[in-house]
Amino acid sequence: MLTDGQSWDEVFEISEFGRSLGITLISVGIGRNVNEDELIEISGTAANYIRVASYKDIPHLSKFIANYFCMTNPNIIPGYKL
């Protein structure tokens, strides 16, 4: 999930439901005015929370996210090499 602010609705229950299904949630806070506590709550752990300075940094996240999933499950992207 990408955001530049704070959610206006309840996030804990739906996030918990997703994690109960085995879905890994990664939250990305963009800019200075993000609610880090809420984003960590969404992702379930600070290890799955990323903060970037601006929207210009988003293209750099793809390699980070690919590396994350390839380390935890090397077969998730066929042919991907770290």
Secondary structure as a PSIPRED ss2 file (coil, helix, strand):
# PSIPRED VFORMAT (PSIPRED V4.0)

   1 M C   1.000  0.000  0.000
   2 L E   0.000  0.000  1.000
   3 T E   0.000  0.000  1.000
   4 D C   1.000  0.000  0.000
   5 G C   1.000  0.000  0.000
   6 Q C   1.000  0.000  0.000
   7 S C   1.000  0.000  0.000
   8 W C   1.000  0.000  0.000
   9 D C   1.000  0.000  0.000
  10 E C   1.000  0.000  0.000
  11 V C   1.000  0.000  0.000
  12 F H   0.000  1.000  0.000
  13 E H   0.000  1.000  0.000
  14 I H   0.000  1.000  0.000
  15 S H   0.000  1.000  0.000
  16 E H   0.000  1.000  0.000
  17 F H   0.000  1.000  0.000
  18 G H   0.000  1.000  0.000
  19 R H   0.000  1.000  0.000
  20 S H   0.000  1.000  0.000
  21 L C   1.000  0.000  0.000
  22 G C   1.000  0.000  0.000
  23 I C   1.000  0.000  0.000
  24 T C   1.000  0.000  0.000
  25 L C   1.000  0.000  0.000
  26 I C   1.000  0.000  0.000
  27 S E   0.000  0.000  1.000
  28 V E   0.000  0.000  1.000
  29 G E   0.000  0.000  1.000
  30 I E   0.000  0.000  1.000
  31 G C   1.000  0.000  0.000
  32 R C   1.000  0.000  0.000
  33 N C   1.000  0.000  0.000
  34 V C   1.000  0.000  0.000
  35 N C   1.000  0.000  0.000
  36 E H   0.000  1.000  0.000
  37 D H   0.000  1.000  0.000
  38 E H   0.000  1.000  0.000
  39 L H   0.000  1.000  0.000
  40 I H   0.000  1.000  0.000
  41 E H   0.000  1.000  0.000
  42 I H   0.000  1.000  0.000
  43 S H   0.000  1.000  0.000
  44 G C   1.000  0.000  0.000
  45 T C   1.000  0.000  0.000
  46 A H   0.000  1.000  0.000
  47 A H   0.000  1.000  0.000
  48 N H   0.000  1.000  0.000
  49 Y E   0.000  0.000  1.000
  50 I E   0.000  0.000  1.000
  51 R E   0.000  0.000  1.000
  52 V E   0.000  0.000  1.000
  53 A C   1.000  0.000  0.000
  54 S C   1.000  0.000  0.000
  55 Y H   0.000  1.000  0.000
  56 K H   0.000  1.000  0.000
  57 D H   0.000  1.000  0.000
  58 I H   0.000  1.000  0.000
  59 P H   0.000  1.000  0.000
  60 H H   0.000  1.000  0.000
  61 L H   0.000  1.000  0.000
  62 S H   0.000  1.000  0.000
  63 K H   0.000  1.000  0.000
  64 F H   0.000  1.000  0.000
  65 I H   0.000  1.000  0.000
  66 A H   0.000  1.000  0.000
  67 N H   0.000  1.000  0.000
  68 Y H   0.000  1.000  0.000
  69 F H   0.000  1.000  0.000
  70 C H   0.000  1.000  0.000
  71 M H   0.000  1.000  0.000
  72 T H   0.000  1.000  0.000
  73 N C   1.000  0.000  0.000
  74 P C   1.000  0.000  0.000
  75 N C   1.000  0.000  0.000
  76 I C   1.000  0.000  0.000
  77 I C   1.000  0.000  0.000
  78 P C   1.000  0.000  0.000
  79 G C   1.000  0.000  0.000
  80 Y C   1.000  0.000  0.000
  81 K C   1.000  0.000  0.000
  82 L C   1.000  0.000  0.000
